[in-house]
């Protein structure tokens, strides 16, 4: 089978096509004939920095859609040939992926395999941020960083559907602002807030100096600190990534006590590894919002498997919006 892998970390050029033996599923595993693989920023970090990479060579990719090829010992509730979508521990950039059965889900009725490939990381993450971790209440103001990215595109729609009074986003360009405004956002702040330090001022101006009740931050670094300063009384800040590459965040009582603020974190990959049953419940709730039309996940670019390096270049340039996919065997 074909895979795309890297033998050393570096730029997109380290991604190479290789031929490997077709893997067989072990106990509790499912082999999937991959139709599409999702491209995530975590894949870029894996290739560039070795993020979550234990051994080389490494096949990146955290999500697939396709059809069940084979079931490992003890797997029930799935059938060979069934259309599924799955959250993987790497290995999605391949014609066949072996996945833990706990993170394999039937494709929701009414969705095709192309759309299903965009579900496993983005939608449960956004759903958890808005509901389980963020506990958004009707009428509250939400601020989402990277509002035009995969999670941001969905989070804006979920916030609006949950009754948010106002949904604000931050993006780095006018093109990204247009995308966000088409997917649930009321206002979008455009600028390099990691660099210019104007986030708190912009958020205060947009909220009559009150601040945001819930902030979703995948950037970290200075953006995390400015987000904390932008919270309303009893506001919540959730960090779920470090796209800015800054030092790990930390907070003290002096940061939290004056406004009764709360800071939390979330990782869909850690949840999958430590509490798969909670992930399944979360995914079922989240996928239902795509099946019933509450949210849409626009696929804005699609590449052949062997053109994975081009997908990484696009995502690494920070100019992409929505969801990027690799086309493997869609038929």
C-alpha positions in Angstrom: 0.0 0.0 0.0 1.0 3.6 -0.4 1.8 5.8 2.5 3.2 9.3 2.9 5.8 9.5 5.7 8.9 11.3 6.9 12.2 9.9 8.0 13.4 13.1 9.6 11.7 16.3 10.8 11.9 19.4 8.6 10.0 21.3 5.9 7.2 19.9 3.8 9.8 18.4 1.5 10.6 15.7 4.0 7.2 14.1 3.2 7.8 11.2 0.8 5.7 8.5 -0.7 6.5 4.9 0.3 5.2 1.4 -0.3 4.5 -0.6 2.9 2.9 -3.9 3.8 -0.8 -3.7 4.4 -1.3 -3.8 8.2 -3.5 -6.3 9.9 -5.7 -5.2 12.9 -4.8 -6.6 16.3 -7.2 -7.3 19.2 -9.5 -4.3 19.7 -8.4 -2.7 16.4 -10.0 -2.0 13.0 -8.4 -1.8 9.6 -9.9 0.9 7.4 -9.6 1.3 3.6 -9.0 5.0 3.6 -11.1 7.2 1.3 -10.0 10.6 2.7 -7.6 11.8 5.4 -7.9 15.1 7.2 -5.0 17.5 7.4 -4.5 19.2 10.8 -2.0 21.7 12.2 -0.9 18.9 14.5 0.3 17.0 11.4 2.4 20.1 10.5 3.9 20.2 14.0 4.7 16.4 13.9 6.6 16.8 10.6 8.3 20.1 11.5 9.1 19.5 15.2 8.4 15.8 16.0 5.2 16.6 18.0 3.9 13.3 19.4 6.3 11.3 17.2 7.8 8.4 19.1 9.7 6.7 16.2 10.8 7.3 12.7 9.8 6.8 9.9 6.4 8.2 10.8 3.2 8.3 8.9 1.3 11.4 10.0 -2.5 12.0 10.1 -5.1 11.9 12.8 -8.4 11.4 11.0 -9.7 9.2 8.2 -12.9 8.3 6.6 -13.4 5.1 4.6 -14.7 1.5 4.8 -14.0 -1.2 7.3 -11.5 -3.6 5.8 -11.1 -6.0 8.7 -12.0 -6.4 12.3 -9.5 -7.4 15.0 -10.3 -9.9 17.7 -13.0 -8.8 20.1 -14.4 -5.9 18.0 -18.2 -5.7 17.9 -20.7 -3.3 16.6 -19.0 -2.8 13.2 -19.0 -4.7 9.9 -16.7 -5.2 7.1 -17.5 -2.8 4.3 -19.3 -0.3 6.6 -18.6 3.4 6.1 -16.8 4.8 9.1 -14.8 7.8 10.3 -12.0 7.5 12.8 -9.7 9.4 15.0 -6.2 7.8 14.7 -3.0 8.0 16.7 -1.1 8.8 13.5 -1.0 6.8 10.3 -3.9 8.4 8.4 -1.8 9.3 5.4 -2.0 5.8 4.0 -4.3 3.6 1.9 -5.0 1.4 4.9 -5.1 2.7 8.5 -5.3 0.6 11.6 -7.2 2.3 14.4 -8.4 1.5 17.9 -12.0 0.4 17.7 -13.0 2.8 20.5 -12.3 5.7 18.1 -14.0 4.4 15.0 -17.5 5.7 14.4 -20.2 4.9 11.8 -20.6 7.7 9.3 -23.7 9.7 10.4 -26.7 9.2 8.1 -26.9 11.7 5.4 -23.2 12.5 5.3 -20.7 11.3 2.6 -17.2 10.1 3.2 -15.7 13.4 2.1 -17.5 15.3 4.8 -17.0 12.5 7.3 -13.2 12.9 7.0 -13.5 16.4 8.5 -15.4 15.3 11.6 -13.1 13.3 14.0 -10.9 16.1 15.4 -12.5 19.4 14.6 -16.2 18.8 15.5 -15.7 17.0 18.9 -13.1 19.5 19.9 -15.3 22.5 19.1 -18.3 20.9 20.7 -16.4 20.2 23.9 -15.0 23.7 24.0 -18.4 25.3 23.7 -20.4 22.9 25.9 -18.5 20.6 28.2 -15.5 22.7 29.1 -16.7 26.2 28.2 -20.3 25.7 29.5 -21.5 28.5 27.4 -24.7 30.2 28.6 -27.3 31.9 26.4 -26.6 35.6 26.0 -22.8 35.3 26.7 -20.1 36.7 24.5 -17.7 34.3 22.9 -14.2 35.1 21.5 -12.5 32.5 19.2 -9.0 32.9 18.0 -8.1 31.5 14.6 -11.8 31.9 13.7 -11.3 30.8 10.1 -9.5 27.5 10.9 -11.1 24.1 11.2 -12.1 24.3 14.8 -12.8 28.0 14.6 -15.2 27.6 11.6 -17.3 25.1 13.7 -17.0 26.8 17.0 -18.6 30.0 15.7 -21.6 28.0 14.4 -22.0 26.0 17.6 -21.8 29.1 19.8 -24.5 30.8 17.8 -26.7 27.7 17.9 -26.2 27.6 21.7 -27.6 31.1 22.1 -24.5 33.2 22.4 -25.4 36.8 22.6 -22.3 37.8 20.5 -19.7 35.7 18.7 -16.3 37.4 18.1 -13.4 36.0 16.2 -9.8 36.9 15.5 -8.0 36.3 12.1 -4.9 37.5 10.4 -6.4 38.7 7.1 -9.5 40.2 5.5 -10.0 37.0 3.4 -10.1 34.9 6.6 -12.5 37.5 8.1 -15.0 37.0 5.2 -14.8 33.2 5.8 -15.5 33.6 9.5 -18.4 36.0 9.0 -20.0 33.4 6.8 -19.9 30.8 9.5 -21.6 32.2 12.6 -19.4 35.2 13.6 -21.0 38.5 14.4 -17.7 40.5 14.3 -14.2 39.6 13.4 -11.0 41.4 14.6 -8.3 41.4 12.0 -4.6 41.7 13.0 -1.5 40.0 14.3 -2.5 40.1 18.0 0.4 37.9 18.9 2.7 40.7 17.9 1.0 44.0 18.3 -0.6 43.5 21.8 -3.8 45.2 20.8 -6.2 42.3 21.6 -7.4 43.5 25.0 -8.1 47.0 23.6 -10.0 45.6 20.6 -12.1 43.2 22.6 -13.0 45.9 25.2 -14.0 48.2 22.4 -16.2 45.5 20.8 -17.9 44.6 24.1 -18.5 48.1 25.6 -15.6 47.5 27.9 -17.1 44.4 29.4 -14.9 41.7 27.9 -15.6 38.2 26.7 -17.4 35.6 28.8 -15.7 32.7 27.0 -12.4 32.7 25.1 -11.2 29.8 23.0 -7.4 30.0 22.3 -5.3 27.6 20.2 -2.5 30.1 19.8 -0.9 30.4 23.3 2.0 32.6 24.2 1.2 36.3 24.3 -2.2 35.7 22.8 -3.0 33.6 25.9 -1.9 36.4 28.2 -3.9 39.0 26.3 -7.0 36.7 26.3 -6.8 36.4 30.0 -6.8 40.2 30.3 -9.8 40.4 27.9 -12.2 38.3 30.1 -15.4 39.6 31.5 -16.2 39.0 35.2 -16.4 35.3 35.8 -15.0 34.7 32.4 -13.5 31.4 31.2 -10.4 31.0 29.0 -9.8 27.6 27.4 -6.5 26.8 25.8 -6.3 23.9 23.3 -3.1 24.4 21.4 0.1 26.4 21.0 0.1 27.4 17.4 2.1 30.5 18.2 5.0 28.4 19.6 5.3 30.4 22.8 6.4 29.2 26.2 3.9 27.0 28.1 1.3 29.1 29.8 0.9 29.5 33.6 -1.5 31.5 35.8 -1.5 32.6 39.4 -4.2 33.6 41.9 -3.4 37.2 41.0 -4.5 36.5 37.4 -7.7 34.8 38.4 -9.0 36.3 41.6 -9.9 39.9 40.7 -12.6 38.8 38.2 -13.2 35.2 39.4 -11.8 34.0 36.1 -11.3 30.4 35.2 -8.6 28.9 32.9 -8.9 25.4 31.5 -7.3 23.2 28.8 -8.5 20.6 26.4 -6.9 18.0 24.0 -9.0 15.6 21.9 -6.0 13.3 21.5 -5.5 13.1 25.3 -9.2 12.4 25.8 -9.1 9.6 23.3 -6.1 8.0 25.0 -7.3 8.4 28.6 -11.1 8.3 28.4 -12.3 6.7 25.2 -15.8 6.2 26.5 -16.2 9.9 27.2 -14.9 10.6 23.7 -17.5 8.3 22.2 -20.3 10.1 24.0 -18.8 13.5 23.0 -18.4 12.4 19.4 -22.0 11.2 19.1 -23.3 14.5 20.4 -21.0 16.5 18.1 -21.6 14.5 15.0 -25.3 14.9 15.4 -24.9 18.7 14.8 -23.4 18.0 11.4 -26.0 15.4 10.5 -28.9 17.7 11.4 -27.4 20.8 9.6 -26.7 22.8 12.7 -23.1 23.2 11.5 -21.3 22.7 8.2 -17.6 22.0 7.8 -16.5 23.5 4.5 -13.7 21.6 2.7 -11.8 24.4 1.1 -8.9 22.5 -0.4 -8.4 18.8 -1.4 -5.1 17.2 -2.5 -4.1 13.8 -3.7 -2.3 11.7 -1.1 1.0 12.1 -2.9 0.6 15.9 -2.8 0.5 15.9 1.0 3.5 18.3 1.0 1.5 20.9 -0.8 -1.3 20.6 1.8 1.3 21.2 4.5 2.7 24.2 2.7 -0.7 25.7 2.5 -1.5 25.1 6.1 2.0 26.2 7.3 1.6 29.5 5.4 -1.3 30.3 7.7 -3.5 31.3 4.7 -5.9 28.4 4.6 -9.5 28.4 5.9 -11.9 25.7 6.8 -10.8 22.1 6.4 -8.0 20.5 4.2 -8.3 16.9 3.0 -6.1 14.3 1.3 -7.9 12.2 -1.3 -6.8 8.6 -1.0 -9.3 6.1 -2.5 -12.6 8.0 -2.6 -14.5 5.6 -4.9 
